[in-house]
Every structure is written in C-alpha cells, then in structure tokens.
Amino acid sequence: MSSKQPLNDLVVQVRRDIVRMVHKVNSGHPGGSLGCTEFLVALYNEIMEVKEEFEMDGIGEDLFFLSNGHISPVFYSVLARKGYFPVEELGTFRLINSRLQGHPTTHEGLPGVRIASGSLGQGMSVALGAAQAKKLNKDTHLVYTLHGDGELQEGQNWEAIMYAGAKKVDNLISTIDYNGQQIDGSTKEVLDMGDLRAKFEAFGWDVLDIEKGNDLDAIISGMSEAKAKTGKGKPVCVLLHTVMGHGVDFMMGTHEWHGKAPNDEQLASALAQNAETLGDY
C-alpha cells in the first residue's frame, strides 16, 4: 500500500473487530490485541513478503509466529482482512467447533496460523527451527515473531534467546510488545525484568527500540531498520513500546483489560471512538 490512509482505515476496522468479537462471547483479551493492532496491520500489509495463498511449509516467503497467543482477536482480524479466510468467520470467535479458538490452534487448518500458542513462551523456539530451515534451504526470507513483555518471564524464552545468539540466527526478527502490563498488574510489580535491551545484547542480539509503537510510520520505519540489520551475524530484537488498549480510551494503559470483555455500554463507547471504515462482519 502506497498511501497510509488504507492502513489507517484498516487499523480502525480491526479495533472494531476486536471489541465486537470479545463482547459477543463475553470472553477474550482486548487489551494486548488493541495495543498490537498497528504493528500487525503494518507487518502483514507493508513489512512482510507473503504469498496470497497460505502454505504451511512457508517456502519462498517470510513467516510470522505469534507467541503471545492470547491476543488472537487482533491476529484473526488481520488475517481475515488480509484475505486468508472470510471476514464473516470472525463472528464465530471462541464458539464451540469454531476454527477461531481463544488461543490459535492448527488442527482445524485455519489459514495463516502456523503454531498453537496457548501456552506462553514457546514461539521463539519454533521460529528458530523455521529460521534455521530457511538457511538450510537457501531461502533468504525472514522469520518474524511477537512476544509479550510479561511472557518473557517464562524460562523457555531465554533458552531460545541464548540459542539464537550463539548460533547466529540472523534471519530472525523478534518483537517484544513492551507495554509494561500483564494479567495481574504491571510487569515491574509482578516480576521486574530490568533492562531488556541489556539482556538481549548480553545474549548476542542486535536490539532497536520503536518508541512510538502505536504509530504506523514509526513502526514501518523501525521495522525497515530491523530488516536492514538481518544477515549480519546476529538475531534482531525490536522493543515495541505500546500502550495496552490503545484506541479505546477507557482501556488504555491498564492491565485491567488484559482479559476482560466490554459490556454493552462499553462496547458502544469503544465503537463510537472507532467509526466503521471497511465494513463490519
């Protein structure tokens, strides 16, 4: 997309999808989904090179692995709006026998989903296997991952982070949703992880910050810089500074909307702040 207006319209429509999906079943995770909307819209429409038809083997295209699978509402919306499956299917979110489970799964064959990611901390390990497979296959495309900052409290992440640096997996770009919030409070209160940049650098990573993590221009510029850092002997970490609940004023900046659905009145307020742009499902 050359103009940013289609991307801006898509961001607003994805926000509407998120709050409507979660409200309908009174279940889901709107906060982190809203906070990562601009990132995933930019990733799938500006940054990654992907084929029109989904292929699980992913040869000859960039790959994305969602590690913090609870933000499935934004993932499903972006995939549907990209054309991977019908937008109308968003209306089946979290219903029995739906392909759109609360956390992404692969057994139903939903196009766009490469791993099940209900259990936190596993995405980077899978991505490393894919990244090394690309190297073995002489495939120069990149592997992208997204992780929550609270998710980094899981130990498996650090095994993968250590491995990636030691083995120089330099076709990997791992983004951290750096919103400072998790299910029970702020990350500082629950388990302060200190200086994430210093930690990743100590494990042999190249690290960059995107300070305006909810700004499309900043994301596109920052991720272009991240891509330029690949192929130089180090995996790349992007610290994406976002606001949880971004775009819905009463959800912003608090952990309280990590996993809570809006009621009817709150839904109306959220939708009023994000006018329909591309058509509701």
Order of alpha helices (4+ residues) and beta strands (2+ residues): alpha-alpha-alpha-beta-alpha-alpha-beta-alpha-beta-beta-beta-alpha-alpha-beta-alpha-beta-alpha
